[in-house]
C-alpha cells in the first residue's frame, strides 16, 4: 500500500513556457535568467525552515538591467524601509519545491519585469516522482490533508510560508473573503472574454476528427463527443490536462469564409494537434508553439465557416460542459495496476485529481497516465470501487460503490455528475 501511495505522489516543478520543459537545476535556470537581465549570486546559507528541519543552500538573482521604478515599490510596500523582493530558490536542484516557494520566486521576477502574463515566461506544473533520483529524498505533504503533492523537506523558509500561507479558519473575515473569492470566480467563469485563435478541419469520412486521440477517449461517438470534438495546439492542450474541457467557438473577421451572423458551436477537447516546425506558422504549422489553434471535424467546421476555407480566424472561450447523465468510468488494468478512463465530465470538464477506494482500502490517490486515463499500482479485484474526482475549478465529487465487487476490466460504470 505504501509503495502505491509513493507511486501516486507528485512533485511540482518550474517550467520554461517557451520550450515547455521543466527546469531542474540552477545550471539550467541561470542562462534563462541572464537573458532577462538577472545575475546569479553565489549560493548562501539556508534560511530558517518552516517545519524546523535542516534547510538547504539558496541561490539568489539580482536584477542588473535597470528600468524598474523604485517608486512603484515604495507606493506598494506596506513598510517603505523593506527591500524589494529578490528571486531566490534552493540550490542546486529546484524541482520538488513547495508551491509557496515557486510563487515567491515568480512574483519576485515579475516585480522587475512587470509582465501582464508571467505565465508566458514561467509556469508551475506537477510531475511524478523519479524512481531513482527522488527515492532517498525526504518529502513532506504540500498540506496537512490528503494532497497528492509533496515537497522536499527544508525547501520552504519561514518568511515565505508566513507571506503566502492564508489560514482559512483564522477568522470570520477570512471566511467571508473566501466566499467572495468563490463568487468572483463563478462570475468570471460566466463572463469570460473571447480570445483569438485560428481553426482548420480534418477530412475524415466519419465526420469525427479522431477515433483514438491523445486524451484516450477511444471512439468519440460512443463517448457522446462525436463531430463536436477538437484537437488543440500545444499551448491549449497543456500536456493533456485540458482533455474534456469545453470551448465555444465562432468564426470572425472574414466576410468570405465566416457564415453570416458568426454562429457559434461548443467543442470538447479530445486530441492534441502536434506542431510542425518544418512549416511556417502561417501555412501548415498552425499548431506550432505558441499558436492557439483548433483542429475540428469537417462537419463541425461547416457550421461556422465555408467548407472551401483552409484556415479561418476564430474567437473562443471556455464554457461550462453540458452533459447528459453522470460521470462514466471505464476500468482497465491487470493484477498489478488499476486504470480508469473518465468521460462525460460536466462543470468545466477538466479533471485534475482522482482517488480510488476499495472496500478494504482507504482513499488512494491516482496519477495521470495520459489524457484522462488515471492509474495506480494496486490490485483491488473483487472489491466494490468508489471514485473521487476533482475538477479544475476545485469541486470534488465522490461516487461511492460505483462498481460492484464482481466488476470486470473493460466495463463502464456511471457515477454522479457535478
N, C-alpha and C positions, 0 to 999 in steps of 0.2 A: 504493500500500500504506500509506504513512504517513498519507494522508488518511483511509483506512478505519480505521486504528488510532485516529486522533483522534476520529472519529465514534463509536467504540465506548467511548471513555473516559468515566468517570463521576466526578462530584464528590459530596461529602457536603453536607448542609445541615441546619440545626436547624429542626425543625418544631414548631409550636404544636399540641399534640394536640387542644385544644378546637375548633379550626377546621379542622384537617387542612390547614394551609397552611404553606409554608416561610417562615422569617423571614430576609430577605436583608440587612437593614441594621440599624444601631442605632436609626435612626428608627422602625423597626417594633418592635424589641425593648424599647426603653426604656419605652413605656407599659405593656407587659405586666409588666415588672419592677417598675414603680411600684405596680401593683395587688397585688404580692406583698410590698411593703414595702421595696424596694430603691431607692436613689437613685444615679443615674449621675453619675460624676465626669468632669471634662474629660479628653480623650484625653492620654495620656502617651507619652513616647519609647519606642521599641521596645526590648525586652529582647534579649539575645544569641540569635541564631538557631541551631537545632540543626545546620544544614548550612553555617553560616558565611556565608550570603548576607545581603543587606541586609534588615532587618526592616521592619515597618510599625508605625504608632502603635497603641496598645491603649487600650480604654476599660474602666474598672473600675466595679463596682457595690458600694455599701456598704449593708449591711442596717441599716435605721433603725427597724424595727418593734419591735425588742426581743423578749424572750421566750425567746431561745436561752440555754442554760446554759453558762457558761464552764467549769464543772466537767467537762462532757462532753468538751470539747476537751482539758482538762488530763489527764484519765484516758486518752483515746485517743491522744494525741500521744506520739511517742517522745521528743521533746525539749520539755519544758514551756515553754521560752522561745520556741518557734516561734509565730508569729502565726497566727490562724485563717485558713483559705482564703478567698480573695476571688474572686467571679465576675468574669471578665475575658475579653474577646475582641478580636481585631484590629479596627481602625477604618479606614474606615467600614463596609465590607461584611463580612458574617460568613458568606457562603457559600463553599464550596470550601476548607474548613479540614481539617486532619488530625484523624483520629478521636481522638487523644490530647487535642487542644485542646478538642474538644467534651466529652469525658469529664471533663476538669478543670473546665470551666465548670458542667456539670450536677451533678457531685459537690459543688462549692462551693455551688451554690444549695441543694441538698438538705441540706447541713450545717446550714443555718439553718432550713429549712422542716421537715426531718425527716419527709418523706412516705414512706409504706410503698411506694408505687408512683410514683416520679418520672416514669415514662413517661406517667402520666396528665396530666402538665404539658408536658414536652418529650420529644421523641424525635429520633433521627438517622436520616435516610433518604437514599438515593442518588438522584441525578437526572442527566440528560445535560448535557453542557457546552452553553452557549448559543453559537450560531453567531457572534454579533456581540460580546456583552459579554465573552466568555471568550477570544476569538481572540488578543488581544495580551497576555494574562497569561502569566507564567512558571509552568509546572506541574512538579511532581515526583511520581513514583510513590509511593503510600502505603507500599509496602515495596519491597525490592530485587528481589523476584520479579516475576512477570508479572501483578500485580494490575491490575484494570481501573479501580481508583480512584486518583485523583490529588488533590493539594492544592496550594494556592498557595504558591509559594516565599516564605519569610520569615515564615510564619504559625505556625510551631511553634518555641517558645522552648526553650532547652536544659534549663531546670529542669523543664518539663512532660515533655519527652522522657525525662529521667532518671527521673522519677517513675513513668511508665506503661510504659516500654519494658521488656520482660522477655526477656532473651536466653535462648532455649530451649536453646542449645548450650553455655552457660557452665559447667555442672557436672552431675554425675550426679544431685545432689539435685533440680535443675530438671527433669531428665528424669523422675524418679520423681514429682515434683509433677504434671507434665502427664499422666502415665499415670493417677495418682489422679484428676485432674480429669476425664479422659475416662471413666473407670469411673463416677465420680459422676454424670456427665451421662447415661450409659446407664441407671443405676439410676433416676434421677429420671424419665427418659422412660417407664420401665416402671411407675412408681408415681404417675404424675401424678394429682393430686387432681381430683375432679369440680368443675366450675364451674356456676353457674346461668345460665339464659338462657330464652328463650321460642321457640316454634315454631308455624308455621302451615303450610298446604299450598296448592298452586296446583292448580286444577281443570283438568286437561288430558286430553284423550281418549286420548293415547298413554301415559299414566302416567309421563311424564318431565317434569320441571319446565320445561326449555327445550331447544331444539334448536340455538340459536345464542347461547350465553351470553357473558358478559363475559370468560371465560377463553379463548375462541377454539377450543374443542374441537369445535364443529360438532355432528353427530348423536351424541348421548351413548350411544345403543345401539351404535353402531359402535365407540366408544371404550371399551366394556365397563362404563361407569358406570351407564347405564340409569336405572331408577327410583331408585337409591340415589345420587342427586345432590342438591345443595342450593345455594341462593342464600344468601349471607352478608351480614349488615348491615355498614355502613361500617367499624366498628371491628374486625370479624373479617376482612373481606375484605382490608384493609390494602393498598388500591390494586392488588390483583391478585397480590400476592406470595404469598398463601396458596392460589392456584389449585392443585388437585391434592392438597391436604392432606386427611388422613382424620380423621374425628371419630366417636367413639362417643357415641350419643345415647339418652337414656331419659326417659320421661315420669314426673314425680314430683309428689307433694303435691296430687293432685286425685282423690278417690275416684270421682267420676262419669265423668271423662274418661280417666284413665290406665287402661290394661289391667292386669289382675290380675298381680301379680308384677313389674311395671315392666320388661318385656323391653326389651333394647337392640338397636340396629341400627348399622351402620357406614355413614357417608355420606362422599362425596367433594365437596370444594368445587369447584363448576363455574361459578358465576354470582354476580353482585352483586345484592343486594336493595336498591334505591335508597330513600333517605329520602323521607318525605312530610311536610314540616313544616307543611302545612296542616291536618293531623290530629293529634289527641292521641297521645302515645307509648303511651297505654294502649288506644287504639282506632284502628286504621288506620295510625298512624305507628310501627309496630313496629320498623321498621328505622332510625328516626331516631337520630342520634348522641346519646349513647354507648351505646344499647341493644345488647345481644348477642342476636341473633335468627337463626333458621334458617328459610328457606322451603323446604319439602320437596315432593316429588311426593305426590299423594293416596295412591298405593299404598304408599309407604314410611311415610307418616304413619299409615296404618291398622294398621301392625304395632306401634305403640307407644301409640296412643290411639284413642278412638272417632271415627268419621268425622263425627259430628254436632258435634264440638267446633270452636270457632272458633279460639281460640289457647290453647295449653297451656303450663304451666311445665315446663321440662326441665332436666336436667343433662347436661353434655357434657365430653369430654376428648379431647385429641389422642392418636391411636394410630398404630401402625405400619401402613402400607398393604400389604396382601397382594395382589400382582399375579401374574398368570399370564403367563409369557414375559418377554421383555426390554423395554427402553425402545423406544418407537416414535417415529420421526422422519418427519414429513410435510413434504416440501420444496416451497417455492413461491418466487416472485420473478420476476425478469426479468434482462436482460443488465446491469442497473445495480445491483441489490441481490439479496441472498440471504436467504431466510427459512426458518425451521424451526419447526414446531409439535411440542412434546414431550409425549407422553402415556404412560400406563401406567407411571408412576414409582413404584417401591417405596420402602422405607425410610420417611422422613417425608412423601414425596410432593411436597415443595415444592422447586422449582428456584430457585436464587439466582444462578447464573452459568453461562454456556455459552461454549465456544470451538469454532471450526471450523478444519479444516486440509485443504487440498488437497494433491495430490502435488507441486505446485510452490510451495507457501507454507509458512510456519511456522504456529504456532497463533495464530489471530486472535480476540480477544475479541468477543463479540456483545452487543448491547444489547437489553433487553426492549422489544418493540414494544407489546404489550398482552397481559395474561393470561400464557399460556405460549407465546406466539409471540415468537421471538427473531430479530434481523436484523443484517446487516452490509452495508455498501455495497461489494460486491466481486463480480466475475464469476469463478466457478470452474467454469463449464460445461466438460465434457469431462475433468474430473479426478476420481479417486476421492476420496470425502469421509470424513474422520474427525471425530467429535464428542466433546467432553469436557463432561460435565455435573457441576455441583457442587450438592449438596443443602443445605438449611438447616442440617443437622447438621454440615456441613463435609466430609463424604465426597465424594470426586471419583471419577468413573468415566469412562474413555475407551473408546469403541467405534471401533476402527481400521478404516478402509476399509469402513465400514458401508454405503456406497452405491458401486456400481461406477462406472467412468468414463462409462458410457453412461446414467447416471441421467437422469430427466426430471422436470420440475415436476409436482406433484400426486401423485407416487409416495410410498409409505410404506415405510420400511425398519426392520427390527428389530435393535436392538443388544443390549448386555449389560444385566444387571439388577443393582441394588445388593444 
